[in-house]
Amino acid sequence: MAKLRIFLGFLLLFIGGVGIFLPLLPTTPFVLLAMICFAREPHLQAYVRRLPMFREYIEDYQSGCGISGRVLSRSLLILWGMLGLSAYLAGNPWLGILLAAVGVGVSWHLVHLRLKGLRNRQFSMVELLVVISIISILAGLLLPVLGKARAKMDRTTCINNLKQIGQGLDFYTSDHADMIPGVDDTYWGSSVPIVRTYGGTVLALGKLIGPYRLPADVFGCPANKTRLPSYVRTTWDGSSPVVQTAYLYRETDVDFLPKKSHPGNAGRALVMDFACLYATGTIEPHQFQDVNLLYNDGHVETRSNSPAPGVLYTLAAAAGPAIPPCESAWLNSDK
């Protein structure tokens, strides 16, 4: 029990320390709660009192003088700077109004503490509820923003993977008389997401793994939850005979010519991170919102997508096929 109280006390101190730089998190209540956790450890209480970053908050609270002018000015500056940046990045006017309202309320509270001081020296349940409410509001505001940022990072990783694949294809064709990597006789002339098939046969984009310094992770997409980089790496390094990727390789499907630099291939896409609707499951990169396309000249484009099969880049197929029907998707991609 004692270890739990000590751990909780240091956790509260950490949150209070964050509150020094993030004014929406009030430092004083967290520090006082930490001191309560250390009630049976006087040496820890004495240690916290000696810390320069917390000493001023404890002394101001005990003396009832509120907060210092230096703390007030710094808090207001950081508060409105962070709120303004958050509103700008969010790009939502209603969220901006909400953040401004939060900023006005917190600013009033900080100024009130500065001018009036703390009326009571005891940390009340009301103050604790205010702290919890502020944290709940922050979590509600930040979690969606963090989710969008994570999704954007995943999309960026998928784009960078496509660019690496494009470079690998250039190296491969320069070593093979300008011919793109082929597939075995089973899939000849078809778009495939696989890089290894039964019997350990390496085919299609799998020929870039190893000899051209492309790791198997590159063929996974963080925005495709069924074809993550870790999944592709594990299946490639393991004993699985069939290794599927997050990317669909056109090969010579839908009139793509085997010589990469042939004029007939101009403006044609060669690889995409695709969406496929199966009878018993779904490959769903980017929540059907968009798709990344690697073109024959090496550049990558992001285009809007639709979950409707055959409309843009979403394919409808029977469960688990290695050859999805891709004609409409490639025709939609070509310029």
C-alpha positions in Angstrom: 0.0 0.0 0.0 2.8 2.4 0.9 4.5 1.7 -2.5 1.2 2.5 -4.3 0.9 5.8 -2.4 4.4 6.8 -3.2 4.0 5.9 -6.9 0.7 7.9 -7.0 2.5 10.8 -5.3 5.2 10.9 -7.9 2.7 10.6 -10.7 0.8 13.6 -9.4 4.0 15.5 -9.1 4.8 14.7 -12.8 1.3 16.0 -13.8 1.8 19.1 -11.7 5.1 19.6 -13.4 3.5 19.4 -16.8 1.0 22.0 -15.5 3.8 24.5 -15.1 4.1 24.6 -18.9 0.5 23.7 -19.7 -1.7 26.2 -17.8 -4.9 24.2 -18.4 -3.5 21.7 -15.9 -3.4 23.6 -12.5 -0.2 22.7 -10.8 -1.1 23.5 -7.2 -3.9 21.0 -6.7 -1.7 18.1 -8.0 1.3 19.1 -5.9 -1.0 19.3 -2.8 -2.4 15.9 -3.6 1.1 14.5 -3.9 2.0 16.0 -0.5 -1.1 14.1 0.9 0.2 10.9 -0.6 3.6 11.5 1.1 1.9 12.2 4.5 3.6 9.2 6.1 7.0 9.9 4.4 8.2 13.2 5.9 11.5 13.0 4.0 9.6 12.9 0.7 7.5 15.9 1.7 10.7 17.8 2.7 12.2 16.8 -0.7 9.3 18.2 -2.6 9.5 21.5 -0.6 13.1 21.9 -1.6 12.4 21.5 -5.3 12.6 25.0 -6.9 9.9 24.2 -9.4 7.3 23.4 -6.7 8.5 25.4 -3.7 6.9 28.7 -4.9 3.5 27.0 -5.5 3.4 25.4 -2.0 4.5 28.6 -0.3 2.0 30.8 -2.2 -0.8 28.3 -1.3 0.1 28.2 2.4 0.4 31.9 2.7 -2.8 32.5 0.9 -1.3 35.0 -1.5 -2.5 33.3 -4.6 0.0 33.1 -7.5 2.9 35.4 -8.4 2.8 37.9 -11.2 5.6 36.0 -13.0 3.6 32.7 -12.9 0.5 34.5 -14.0 2.1 36.2 -17.0 3.9 33.0 -18.1 0.7 31.0 -17.7 -1.4 33.4 -19.7 1.2 33.6 -22.5 1.5 29.8 -22.9 -2.2 29.3 -22.4 -3.3 31.5 -25.3 -0.4 30.5 -27.5 -1.4 26.8 -27.2 -5.1 27.5 -27.6 -4.4 29.7 -30.7 -2.2 27.0 -32.3 -4.7 24.3 -31.5 -7.6 26.3 -33.1 -5.5 27.0 -36.2 -4.5 23.3 -36.6 -8.0 22.1 -36.0 -9.4 24.4 -38.7 -12.9 24.2 -37.1 -14.5 27.5 -36.2 -16.8 26.0 -33.6 -13.8 24.3 -31.9 -12.0 27.6 -32.0 -15.0 29.3 -30.2 -15.0 26.5 -27.6 -11.2 26.8 -27.0 -11.6 30.6 -26.7 -14.3 30.1 -24.0 -12.1 27.7 -22.1 -9.2 30.2 -22.4 -11.4 33.1 -21.0 -12.5 30.9 -18.1 -9.1 29.7 -17.2 -7.6 33.3 -17.6 -10.3 34.7 -15.3 -9.5 32.0 -12.7 -5.7 32.7 -12.9 -6.3 36.5 -12.5 -8.7 35.9 -9.6 -6.0 33.8 -7.9 -3.5 36.6 -8.4 -5.7 39.4 -7.1 -7.7 37.7 -4.4 -5.5 34.9 -3.2 -6.7 31.6 -2.0 -9.5 32.0 0.5 -9.0 28.6 2.1 -5.8 26.9 2.9 -7.4 23.5 2.7 -7.6 21.7 -0.7 -11.3 21.3 -1.2 -13.3 18.7 -3.1 -14.6 21.4 -5.4 -11.1 22.2 -6.5 -10.5 18.5 -7.2 -13.7 18.3 -9.3 -12.6 21.4 -11.2 -9.3 19.6 -12.0 -11.0 16.5 -13.1 -13.4 18.5 -15.3 -10.6 20.3 -17.0 -8.7 17.1 -17.7 -11.9 15.5 -19.1 -12.4 18.5 -21.4 -8.8 18.4 -22.5 -9.0 14.7 -23.2 -12.2 15.2 -25.2 -10.5 17.9 -27.3 -7.1 16.3 -27.7 -8.0 12.7 -28.5 -9.8 13.3 -31.8 -6.9 15.7 -32.8 -4.3 13.1 -31.9 -6.3 10.4 -33.8 -6.3 12.6 -36.9 -2.6 13.3 -36.6 -1.9 9.5 -36.2 -4.0 8.8 -39.4 -2.1 11.5 -41.3 1.2 10.0 -40.2 0.1 6.5 -41.3 -0.9 7.9 -44.7 2.5 9.6 -45.0 4.3 6.3 -44.2 2.3 4.6 -46.9 3.3 7.3 -49.4 6.9 7.0 -48.5 6.8 3.2 -48.8 5.4 3.7 -52.4 8.3 6.0 -53.2 10.8 3.5 -52.0 9.1 0.8 -54.1 9.3 3.1 -57.1 13.0 3.5 -56.5 13.4 -0.2 -56.2 11.6 -0.7 -59.5 13.9 1.7 -61.2 17.0 -0.3 -59.9 15.4 -3.6 -60.9 14.5 -2.5 -64.5 18.0 -1.0 -65.0 19.4 -4.5 -64.2 16.8 -6.4 -66.3 16.7 -4.8 -69.7 14.0 -2.3 -68.7 11.6 -5.2 -67.9 9.4 -4.9 -64.8 9.3 -7.7 -62.2 7.1 -10.6 -63.5 4.8 -13.0 -61.8 4.7 -16.8 -62.3 2.6 -18.5 -64.8 -0.3 -18.8 -62.4 -0.9 -15.1 -62.2 0.5 -13.9 -65.6 -1.0 -10.7 -66.8 -2.9 -10.1 -63.5 -2.7 -7.6 -60.7 -1.5 -9.2 -57.5 -0.9 -8.2 -53.9 1.3 -11.2 -53.2 5.1 -11.3 -53.1 5.6 -15.0 -52.4 3.4 -18.0 -53.2 3.3 -21.7 -52.7 6.6 -23.5 -53.0 8.4 -20.4 -51.8 8.3 -18.8 -55.2 9.2 -15.1 -55.0 7.3 -13.1 -57.6 6.2 -9.6 -58.5 7.4 -6.9 -56.1 8.9 -9.6 -53.9 11.9 -9.6 -56.2 12.8 -6.2 -54.8 13.1 -7.5 -51.2 16.7 -8.2 -50.3 18.6 -7.8 -53.6 17.5 -4.1 -53.8 17.7 -3.4 -50.1 14.0 -3.1 -49.6 12.9 -4.6 -46.3 9.6 -6.5 -46.1 8.2 -3.8 -43.8 8.0 -1.4 -46.8 5.3 -3.6 -48.3 3.0 -3.0 -45.3 0.9 0.1 -44.8 0.1 1.4 -41.3 -3.3 2.7 -42.6 -4.2 -0.8 -43.7 -4.9 -2.6 -40.4 -5.0 -6.1 -42.1 -1.6 -5.5 -43.9 0.5 -3.7 -41.3 4.3 -3.5 -41.8 4.8 -5.9 -38.9 2.4 -8.4 -40.5 4.2 -8.4 -43.8 7.6 -8.7 -42.1 6.4 -11.6 -39.9 4.9 -13.6 -42.7 7.9 -13.0 -45.0 10.4 -14.0 -42.3 8.2 -16.9 -41.2 7.2 -20.2 -42.8 4.0 -18.9 -44.5 4.1 -19.9 -48.2 1.8 -17.0 -49.3 2.8 -13.5 -48.4 0.3 -10.7 -49.2 1.1 -7.0 -49.0 -0.8 -3.8 -48.6 -0.1 -2.8 -52.2 -1.5 -4.0 -55.4 1.0 -4.5 -58.2 -0.4 -4.0 -61.8 2.3 -6.0 -63.6 1.0 -6.2 -67.2 -2.7 -6.1 -66.3 -5.0 -3.6 -68.0 -2.6 -2.9 -70.9 0.5 -2.1 -68.9 3.5 -3.0 -71.1 6.4 -5.1 -69.7 9.0 -2.6 -70.7 8.8 0.1 -68.1 9.9 3.1 -70.2 7.7 2.2 -73.1 5.8 5.4 -74.3 2.6 3.4 -73.9 3.0 3.3 -70.2 3.1 7.1 -69.8 0.6 8.4 -67.3 -0.2 4.9 -66.0 -0.2 3.8 -62.4 1.8 0.7 -61.5 1.2 0.2 -57.7 -1.5 1.3 -55.3 -2.5 0.8 -51.7 -5.9 -0.7 -52.5 -9.2 -1.4 -50.8 -10.9 -4.7 -51.4 -14.3 -5.9 -50.3 -14.4 -9.7 -49.6 -17.3 -11.9 -48.9 -15.9 -12.6 -45.4 -13.7 -9.6 -44.7 -12.4 -6.2 -45.8 -9.1 -4.7 -46.8 -9.7 -1.1 -45.8 -6.8 1.3 -46.1 -7.6 4.9 -45.1 -11.2 4.0 -44.2 -12.0 4.1 -48.0 -11.4 7.9 -47.9 -8.5 7.9 -50.3 -5.9 5.8 -52.1 -2.2 6.4 -52.9 -1.0 5.6 -56.5 2.6 5.1 -57.7 2.9 6.1 -61.3 5.3 4.8 -63.9 7.5 7.9 -63.7 8.0 7.5 -59.9 5.7 10.1 -58.5 3.0 9.3 -56.0 -0.5 10.9 -56.0 -3.3 10.7 -53.4 -6.8 10.5 -54.7 -10.3 10.4 -53.1 -11.9 7.0 -52.8 -15.3 5.5 -52.3 -16.4 2.3 -50.5 -18.7 1.5 -53.4 -17.2 -1.4 -55.3 -16.0 -0.5 -58.8 -16.7 3.3 -58.4 -13.1 4.4 -57.9 -10.5 2.2 -56.3 -12.4 -0.2 -54.1 -12.6 -3.8 -55.5 -15.3 -6.4 -54.9 -14.1 -10.0 -54.8 -14.8 -13.4 -53.4 -13.2 -14.4 -50.1 -9.4 -14.6 -50.2 -8.6 -14.4 -53.9 -5.1 -13.7 -55.1 -6.3 -12.1 -58.3 -8.9 -9.3 -57.5 -10.8 -7.8 -60.5 -8.9 -4.6 -60.9 -9.7 -3.2 -64.4 -11.9 -0.4 -63.2 -9.5 0.7 -60.5 -6.5 0.9 -63.0 -8.6 2.7 -65.6 -9.7 5.3 -63.0 -6.1 5.8 -62.1 -4.6 6.3 -65.6 -4.3 9.8 -67.0 
